[in-house]
Structures are given as C-alpha cells and as structure tokens.
Amino acid sequence: MATEWRPVASWAGVVVTFLGFVGAIAALKVQRTAFDVTVEQHNTAKDAKARAKAQKAAREAQTIKEQDVSAVSLDVFASYPSEDMNPTPLQSLEFSIGCTLNIPKGERYKHVKLTLPEVPEEYTVIENTTANLSDFTVAISGVDAKWLLRGGIWPHGPESQAKNWLANRIFVTFTDSSGIKWKIDGHGVFSEISEDVGASSPN
C-alpha cells in the first residue's frame, strides 16, 4: 500500500499546484479587468470634464459675442414728421427719411463703417453726424449718429415702400472684440462676414 500512496500523493500535489496556478491566473484576470474598468471610468470622467469645460468656454465666448453685436443699434425710418417733433407747417408736408446708429462706448468695436445710399433728388440733408463713420475704432464716448433728409415726392416708388428701400441699402460693418467681422443691415439683421467678402449695397 505504501508503494501506491507516493504516486497518488505526488499526483494530488500536481493537481493542487495546477489548480493554484489556474486560480492565480483567474485572480490576475479579475484584477486586470477591474483595473481596465477603473482606467476606462477615469478616462470617461476626464473626457466628460474636458467636454464640459470646452462647452462652458464656448458658451461664454458666445455670450460675449452676442453682447458685442446686440449692443449695436441701426434704425432706419421713413415717414412724415409727427406732431411730437413740433414741425412747422412747411416741414409737416415734407417726407423724412434717414437712419440712426448707436454703438456703446469702448474700444471693442473696430473698423466700423456705415454705408448709405445717395441722397435722392429733391431731398435735402437736414442732419448728418455720420460723415466720419468709415473704418474707425469707437472712442470712449461711443457713437450716437443720425442721418436725416427731408424732401417732397419719394422718387423710388410708393412712400409706403421707402423704408424698405432704405433698409436694403443702409448697413454698418464692424469687428467685435473677438476679431469677428459683422454686418447689420437696415432691417436689423446681424450676419457674420468673412474678411474676403465685401459688403456692398444693391444698385
């Protein structure tokens, strides 16, 4: 019996050793899986944090851009003088056209240029503080400009369409604090323009 026990014991030892080896491999696989999961979770959290940071920066940049642009106001008008303006009897018969441009103070607005159509026939310039609004940087005082004309018969179709006619031909371009160039037309519509595209009025 003693002669048979030794091989059995040896075989049992081999089996135990093998099982221990298999168990060690399984443990290593479990540890490796847990490590991979931890690394993946860390990378996911890191990516999510980076995306959140980028989104926040984009939102802040968009807010600044919108504030820069929306603060600029270009208004076009075409009408007979109202009673609030206390016009003289002669002036009350004259048709008034023009625009106003308002830009906040500060130097974040550069290369400002206001484009106006030619003065219609039989119309007289009553007020013009826009003469120097061509490729300049807004000073600390800002811009509060007005272009006002008065005349008789509107030469470009019915008077009801005069404002639209002007709005299609009056616009202002400028560069904001982030270096983006903008155009605001007489309808109050903002559009971003590239440097190689000129902003021209219709004929």
C-alpha positions, 0 to 999 in steps of 0.5 A: 500500500505504501508503494501506491500512496507516493504516486497518488500523493505526488499526483494530488500535489500536481493537481493542487499546484495546477489548480493554484496556478489556474486560480492565480491566473483567474485572480490576475484576470479579475484584477486586470479587468477591474483595473481596465474598468477603473482606467476606462471610468477615469478616462470617461470622467476626464473626457466628460470634464474636458467636454464640459469645460470646452462647452462652458468656454464656448458658451461664454465666448458666445455670450460675449459675442452676442453682447458685442453685436446686440449692443449695436443699434441701426434704425432706419425710418421713413415717414412724415414728421409727427406732431411730437417733433413740433414741425412747422407747417412747411416741414409737416408736408415734407417726407423724412427719411434717414437712419440712426446708429448707436454703438456703446462706448469702448474700444471693442468695436473696430473698423466700423463703417456705415454705408448709405445710399445717395441722397435722392433728388429733391431731398435735402440733408437736414442732419448728418453726424455720420460723415466720419463713420468709415473704418474707425475704432469707437472712442470712449464716448461711443457713437450716437449718429443720425442721418436725416433728409427731408424732401417732397415726392419719394422718387423710388416708388410708393412712400409706403415702400421707402423704408424698405428701400432704405433698409436694403441699402443702409448697413454698418460693418464692424469687428467685435472684440473677438476679431469677428467681422459683422454686418447689420443691415437696415432691417436689423439683421446681424450676419457674420462676414468673412474678411474676403467678402465685401459688403456692398449695397444693391444698385 
